Amino acid sequence: MPKFFIAVLDRATGTASGDEMTAIDAFNERLRAGGHWIMAAGLGSPDIVTVIDAREGEPQVTSGPFQASEVYVSGFWVIDAPDQETALRLATEGSKACNRMVEVRPFL
């Protein structure tokens, strides 16, 4: 079954309200019950990101995001879905549950 990455887009991390967390937990349970669940997690803020570029010569290590943006990935789901249509339906449910925009990408 194809795998999909659903990125949660936000302007901050750890901002979900109690009601949103309850809805997210319920959505996660629906993913598990439907056999779609692989994993999900929240991510730290871009303020604590480290970028490493070791493509040439000495590795360059810099603090902060690769690309500064007001909106960034604050969490994600990795799911199994039989097709793009199902993945988009599930991502729509996830967006409603977390009350955030999401971005869907298939794994290659």
Secondary structure as UniProt FT lines:
FT   STRAND          3..10
FT   HELIX           18..33
FT   TURN            34..35
FT   STRAND          37..42
FT   HELIX           46..48
FT   STRAND          50..53
FT   STRAND          60..63
FT   STRAND          72..80
FT   HELIX           84..98
FT   STRAND          101..106
//
